[in-house]
Amino acid sequence: MTRRNFSKIALASVAAPVLGAIDSKIDGVMIGAQTYSFEHLPLDDGIAAMKDIGLGYAELFEGHIKPRDPSQLGEWRSHPPMGEIRAVRAKFDEAGIELYAFNYSFKDEFTDEQIDQGFQMARTLGVTRITSSSNVDMSARIDRYALQYGIYVGHHNHDSMKPNEFSTPEDWKRALEGRSKYACINLDIGHFTAAGFDPVSFLEEHHAKILTLHIKDRKRNHGPNMPFGQGDTNIKGVLEVLKTKRYPIPAMIEYEYGPRGKESPAEVKKCFDYCKAALA
């Protein structure tokens, strides 16, 4: 076999689609789910639910792999079980779901070793994106490792409006200023609306730095989570921007408005159906 023929075969194998991969791209818009939507279910059940619903993109919630006993967290963060974490990736692959990002929240109390291990977990999972509910003043420390590993980090927002937490456009501006290209945004459109901001205009202005979107519906003025279409969040407008502008940003459903447990799969399906209707 010549080197040229070998290269052609190798390239063809890389380009070939994964057998049985779930296609949840609606008119060009990638619709997936944050596995936090299934927080109170075992990860295996959450993956099975995503497969049944037909969601082909996932953002892995750290709570699905970290110990629930707080006393064990320090050791786990410093020495994560990489064999178990590698097996998690295999579960998504087997289900035909693309593991798009790993949600891991770096906080002020993390040691440098623990930050490094977070990036190593992402690498073991085979992802090049981390979403993180980090502290604003952590951005410089996080960016050093993002640059080292070549992994993008999307800083996640809430509506808390607390100092040193991401809530406002200014928080992202301060955190990303002077950082590498790997410092990005994970925009939660529900929290952003509850905090009094417009996710549609922000998406249009900052799309180049937005890694992923969290799709939920909330009332303004720090109001509650609501079933899709019953809150004040312009979900349809956000999805329309993704559709018309062809921004390659996945819209990850994050179910939070109702009972959490065995009811979650049916509710996530309703959320997906809403997104499909909004894009019709």
N, C-alpha and C positions, 0 to 999 in steps of 0.2 A: 504493500500500500504506500503510495507517495505521500509526502508531507501535505501536499495541497489537498488530496482526497481526504486525508485524516482530518484536516482542518474543517473541510466542508461538513463532514459527518458530525464533528464536535459541535460546530455552530448550529447545525440542524437540531441536535439533541437539546441544546440550551433553549432554542426558540420554540420547541414543541410544547403545547399546552399540557398542563397536568391532567391526566386521565380522570374523568369524573369531577372536574372542578365545577363548583357552583357559580353560575353567572347571575349576579344580582346588580348588574349595571343597567340602569333604566334610562334609555335615551342618552347614553353617554355619562350618566351620573352614577358613581360608585356608592351603593347603599350597603352599609354593614351594621355591625353592632359592637358596642363596648360590652364586654362580658360582665361588667358591673350590673347590667340589666338582669342578670341571673345570679346576683350576689348570694342569695340564700339557697342556691342549688349547687350541688357538686359540679365541678367544671365539666365532667363527662356529660352530665344532663344538659348543661348549657350548650355544649357543642352539638349534642343531638337535637336540641330545640332549634338551633340555628340552621342545621341541615334540613330539618322538617319544614321550617319556614321558608327556606330558600335564600338565606343570607350568605354571601360568599366572601365577605371581608370581616375580619375581626380585629379588635383591639383588646389585648389580654389585660384584664384587671389584676393588679398585684395581689389582691386579696384572695384570688383563686389559687395562688401557689405559696403564699407565705404562711407561717404558723399563726394560728389564732390566739395562742397564748402570748401575751405581751412580753413575758419574761424570757421568751425564746427568740425574740426578734433581733436583738443585738448580735447574737451568735449567728443567726441565719443570714443577716445582712453581710456579715464579715466572711462567712464561709457557706455560701449557698450550695445546695446539692445539685451540681450541674448535670449529673446523670438523670435525675428526676425532671429537671427543667428541659433537657433535650427530649425526653419522652413526651412532654407536653406539646412540643412542636409537631411531633409525629402524629399526635391525635388530630390536630387541625388538618394536617396533610391527608390523613386517611379519610377525613370527612369531606375533603374537597374544598376546604375553606382556606383562603389566603390569610395567614397571620401577618397583618399589615404593620402593627405597632404594639409595643409593650408599654403599659401604663405603670410607671414606677416613680413614686413621689419622693424626691430628695428633699430633706429638711435640714434646718440649721444644725441639728444635733448629729448629723451623719459625719463619720470620720472620712478622711480621704480614701482610706482602704474600702469603706463601704460604698462610696461613690464609684470607685473603680470597679468594684464587684457588680454594681448595678449595670454598668456598661458591658461587663463580661457576660452577665445574664442575657442581655439583649443580643449579644453576638452569638451566644449558645442557642438562643431561640431562632436565630437566623433572620433577625429584623434589623433594619437600618434606621428605625425611628423609635423614639421614646416619647411618651406624653407624661407630663409630670406636674402634679400640684405642688410645686416647689415654693420656697420663699423667694421674694424678689432679690434679696441680697445674696442669694446662692448662685446667681447667674454666672458670675465670673468663675467660681470654682467648678461649676458644672461644665462650662464651656471648654475648660482646659481638657477635660476627658472626652468631650464630644469631638474636639479637634483631633485628639490622639487616636480615637477609635473610628473616626469618620462616620459617626452616628448622629443624626439630627434629633434635637430635643425640642418638643413643642410645649411651652409653658402654659398650663391650664388655669383658667379663671373661675372664680366663684363670685357671688354678689355680696360677700361679707363686708367689703369696703374697709377692712382692717389694715393697719399699717403693715407693710412687708408681705402682703398677700396680693395676688393678681386679681384685680376687679375692674380696673379702668384702662382705657387706652394708654394713659400716661405710665401705668405700671409696666406695660410691655415696652414702651419707648425707653424707659430708664433701664430696663433689664437687658435689652438687645443692643443698646448703643455701645459701640466699640467692640462688640463680640464678633465671632466668626460667622460664616455662612450657616453653621450648624445650629445656631440659636434661632429658634422659631416660635410659632404660636400654635397652641391647640385651643381653638375658639369654641367655647360652650355657648351656643346661641341663646339657650334658655336663661342661664345665669346672667349673660350679658344684657338681655332684655330686662330681667328683674332688677339689674343695677342701674337701669335708666338709659341704656345705649341702644343704637340701631345696628343689628348684626349685618343687615344687607349692605349698608354703606361702608361698614368696616371691612367686610369681605371684599368688596370691589376695590377699596383703597389698598388693602394689605394682603391680597391673595398670594402674592409671591412669597410671603413669609409664613403663610398658614399651612401647617402640616396636615392636620385633620380637623374635622368639625364634630362636635357633640350635638346631636339633634334631640332637643326636648322642648316642651312648651311650658312657659311659666307666665304668671301675671306680673305686671310692672310693680314698681315700688316694693320690691322684695317679697312679692306675692308667692303663692304656692305653686308647686308643679301641678299641671293639668293634663288630662287626655289631649292628644294631639288635635288641634283645631279649636280648643276651648279656652286657651290662654291668649296672651298678647304677643307671643313670639311669632314673627313672620317666617314661619317654616317654608311656606310656599314660595315666598320671595327669595329666600336663600337658595332653595333648590332650583328655581328658575335662573338665577345667576350662574350657578354651576352648569346648568344645561346650555344656556345661550352663549356663555363665555368659554365653555369647554375647559374650565379649570380642573386640573387633575387632583382634586382634593376629595377624599372620601367623606361621606356623611354617615357618621356612626350613631345609630339610634342608641339613646341611653334612657331606658325606662326607669322612672322614679315616682310616678304619680299615684300608684295604687298599691294593693297588697303585694308583698315581695315573697315569692316562694313558688309553689306549684302553679299559681296564677300567671307567673311571669311570661311563659311562652305564648299564651293566648294574647296577652296584652302587647307583647313585642310584635306579634303578627299584625295586630290592629295598627300599630305604629308604621309598620312596613307598608300595609295597604294604604294608609294615609299618604305616605310618600309617593307611592305609585300613582295614586289618583292626582296628587299635586303636580306630577310631571306629565300627566296624560295630555 
